[in-house]
Amino acid sequence: MQDEPSVTDLVRAAVDGDAAAWDALVARYTPLVMSIVRGYRLQEHDVSDIVQTVWLRLVVHLQDLREPRALPGWLITTCRNETLRTLKAHSRTRPIAVVFEGDAALSADDGSIEDDLLRVERREAVLQAFAELGDRDRELLRLLVADPPVPYVEISRLLHMSIGSIGPTRARILSKIREHPSVTALSDGVDAAERR
């Protein structure tokens, strides 16, 4: 039985133009790429776009890899960067909800532009802090804010943690988010604006 080619062999062959080696890389690492991107719970079309972008970036940069064994790490970093770029782009756009009453359309957007901008900046700062949490911390927060609520017993089972540690872990994670540079910079800016 022949061993599978190493990542180093595949990368070198793909750089030399071997289409079969490229196909083998894509087949071997697509599950990794998909799992990272799907971990952010984006819509499926965003997941597809990000995965395609990651592979396109690899086509461009494959020959630049100094250490072919580092390909999985390169893919993970590129996935996270592309996903964060997508999340940031989404945080810049905010759909305006419209409520129809009879024949008249009423905008549900009754806040000022300054309030809207502040909401977007806050959301972006929190998303940036959230994206930098560990996978388990992100998953715990996702389960805690799920609708309908997930019982602590189920969270304990899913994350293999004791029920008694869920609350303190949640507090520690929220503290990390509050202390993240993007969040503290925003709150410092708001405090300075309020002092004027």
C-alpha positions, 0 to 999 in steps of 0.5 A, a space after each residue: 500500500 502506497 503512502 499518500 504524498 506529503 504536503 511538501 511533495 504536493 505543493 512542489 508539484 503544484 508549483 511546477 504545474 502538476 494539475 493532479 497535485 493541485 487537485 489533491 491539495 484542494 481535496 485534502 484541505 477543503 474540509 479544513 477551509 470549510 470548517 473554519 469558515 462555517 465556524 463563523 456561521 455566515 450565510 452559505 453564499 458567503 461561505 462559498 465566496 470566502 472558500 473560493 477567495 482562499 483558493 484563488 489567493 493560494 493560486 497566486 501565493 503558492 510559489 511564495 510559500 517558503 515552507 510547504 509544510 506550513 500550508 495548513 497554517 497559511 490556509 487557516 490564517 487566510 480563512 480567518 482574514 477573509 472571513 473577518 474581511 467579510 464580517 467587516 463588510 457586512 457590518 458596514 451595511 445595514 438593511 433598513 427594515 420597512 413595515 407595511 401598514 395598509 398601502 403606506 410603507 413606514 421605515 422602521 429606522 427612526 434613529 439618527 445617523 450618529 446613532 446608526 454610525 455608533 451602532 455599526 462601530 460598536 458592532 464592528 468592534 465587538 465582532 473583531 473581539 469575538 473573532 479573536 476568541 478561541 473556538 470554544 469561547 465563541 461556541 459558548 457565547 453562541 450557545 448562550 445567546 441562541 434563540 430559543 435558549 439552550 439549557 445549561 445541561 445541553 451546553 455542558 454536554 456539547 462543550 464537555 464542561 461542568 455546568 458550574 463553570 459555564 457562568 464564570 467562563 462566560 464572565 471571563 469571555 465577556 471581560 476579554 471582549 470588553 478589554 479588547 483594544 477595538 472595544 476599549 478604543 471605541 469606549 475611550 472615543 465615546 467618553 471623550 466625545 461626551 466630555 466635550 
